[in-house]
Structures are given as C-alpha cells and as structure tokens.
C-alpha cells in the first residue's frame, strides 16, 4: 500500500474495520501541523502536545479487548516498538477513546494495571472517553498509529503493519509500516509510506 494523502473512511466487515480511500471529514493531513490536544493521563497528569514540541511523539489508539490489539501485545510486538521508541527519545502516548459502556473503556487504575501486566512502556496512557482527541485525529480503529516530528508536523498515520489479521504468525510476513516510519523519523529521513490503511476494531465514540 503506497502512501497517500487521501482521506480514509471506515468499512466494517465482521469484527474487522478497515479504511478505504474515500473522502473523510476533518481528517488530519500529512506534512501539516498535527492536531493539538490536551488530555489527562492515567496518573492524573494533563498532557499537551504543545508542551512536547522538540520531541518526536508516537500516538497509539488502543483497546485492550480488541483481538487485533491483543495480537500485537501478546506477541510482544507493541512492547518492542515502545522500547524502540523510548531508546530513540520518542514520547509514546497510548490513547483510549472508548466511552463508558463500550469495549475498551477502563478506569485509570485498570489502564495502569494493563501496562504493568503486559510489560508495556508507554510514556503515558491518555484517557479520552469523550472522544475529543480521537475525533481530532479521525482515529477509527484499534490499533491505529500516528507519528509527529519534533516540529509538531504529522509525518505518519495509519496501520501498524500490512496484514489485517489476529494471527501472531502474520507479524513476520507483514510489512512493518509503523516500525519503518519510526526508524525513518528518528534518523531524520522522510517516511516512505506516510499514510497507510489502518485495520482493527472500530473506535466507538460517545454520542452524548
């Protein structure tokens, strides 16, 4: 899948949501300033994108009950990416946009317990139950990944890899879109495929 700046629209099939290259409203744009955000993390600290200027920021939309997310955590793939990011000085923020009553919604305590039990290492877990941050980024699936460079410019958005499955044995066969993007950005190089097609469980936003 080659990079494209076209908008992405969700297409659901069973439990899987993929995105097709149809126009979508309010989509963030590659090589443009990333949407600003202010969100409270699982430790009660307010995280602001503006305060992270000068650092590369990775955003991971997540839902611990989603089988596509579980694939990457159970296989240790997400944790390996988080370590790679931390070693390069990247600020990794996991984002939970599930509202109360929907799959993936967690208390701050549960979010921290999941991090510990899975041996994950995000810099913070942002709780977005009203979906303000998720809508700003047009996040549609879990997992869905974004990279923001040190100047606050969005340089990658889309899938974690190229194979939309829940099977861990597909990880070695997949093109690791996000890993490649992370390596490029931390080296100061352009991202080859800056927009790819996300897959996973649909993010269900609050309607109130």
Steps between C-alpha positions, in 0.01 A plus 500: 500500500661819387480816701215735414356816644143402419248490780409163647149367560415203720372180340388233746501128429418277794717605793758665275496862395720604210513839337443572134643796313181704487472861617456541874416818686749673728780256429847604615745561219850367450772767499264741676495594870361212706169574672567649841372311801466527874415178684529360850707186538446197722707661777292817501755714316391728219690431179516770231647460155622860510720415797664215308637722223859402430425130552374235263159374615342162422125455549349153533121463514429191703227276645624214715196283416551527124647178354711699253654695786545182703695344212764771517523501879487123552778453245708778656498704179348815649735487798799466265386808308457691825855410605633600159324833534622562854859415406480769230352760736151477351203578726252212459143580601237227503149641452173343615195667343243238607214662696339344809301190410699427185769239445841624607387764749712479815556681825837667553591222742410230246703678231806493723441137594487406131826680436668312783355157418592528132845643576416794278689827524310796358605838635135550594151363439257773398136452593267650241150374593329798334687427179629853448854392422390200298272708281770763451726229358215318323606183683275219380664174606704337770785479450555818299831682497623857452845660505567869562847640443688735730356802316144387571438379144301183436730269303324162523146375551341165444554134569758332716573255217365366173312181595156548660478186708492386860763230439837558661675293233412770247726751674818375333333502158353848528661822383568681830370841395521665839837353593642622170348845551639519853848408379488758222379787717753436775775508235368825356397330178168532313240229556460290186135406558366790705135392484396136516172324557420426866320185605354370823197552720289809440532783750148557638469863600257639752186650349427729794 
